[in-house]
């Protein structure tokens, strides 16, 4: 899908998928992928919830709210996220 990070898995019935949308602050190209706040939250959320969590980094450098919405409508919705954060 061209997102930063691994391709989203097919999902699990007991897991939670969180899609982050936004600009370069979300994409986090200034740091290694493992150091992005989106990636760091995955393990913390899984620990807090006691169930698998998959985060998808949908951040794109330079995107505004309108472009993030269009990205969700065209690609993000197909990922069937349980939570979407902008």
Secondary structure as the mmCIF struct_conf table of DSSP 4:
data_model
#
loop_
_struct_conf.conf_type_id
_struct_conf.id
_struct_conf.beg_label_comp_id
_struct_conf.beg_label_asym_id
_struct_conf.beg_label_seq_id
_struct_conf.end_label_comp_id
_struct_conf.end_label_asym_id
_struct_conf.end_label_seq_id
STRN STRN1 UNK A 4 UNK A 4
BEND BEND1 UNK A 5 UNK A 6
HELX_LH_PP_P HELX_LH_PP_P1 UNK A 7 UNK A 9
TURN_TY1_P TURN_TY1_P1 UNK A 13 UNK A 14
STRN STRN2 UNK A 16 UNK A 22
BEND BEND2 UNK A 23 UNK A 23
HELX_RH_AL_P HELX_RH_AL_P1 UNK A 24 UNK A 27
TURN_TY1_P TURN_TY1_P2 UNK A 29 UNK A 30
BEND BEND3 UNK A 31 UNK A 31
HELX_RH_3T_P HELX_RH_3T_P1 UNK A 33 UNK A 35
BEND BEND4 UNK A 36 UNK A 36
HELX_RH_AL_P HELX_RH_AL_P2 UNK A 37 UNK A 49
TURN_TY1_P TURN_TY1_P3 UNK A 50 UNK A 50
BEND BEND5 UNK A 51 UNK A 51
STRN STRN3 UNK A 53 UNK A 59
TURN_TY1_P TURN_TY1_P4 UNK A 61 UNK A 62
HELX_RH_AL_P HELX_RH_AL_P3 UNK A 65 UNK A 74
TURN_TY1_P TURN_TY1_P5 UNK A 75 UNK A 75
HELX_RH_3T_P HELX_RH_3T_P2 UNK A 76 UNK A 79
BEND BEND6 UNK A 82 UNK A 82
STRN STRN4 UNK A 83 UNK A 85
#
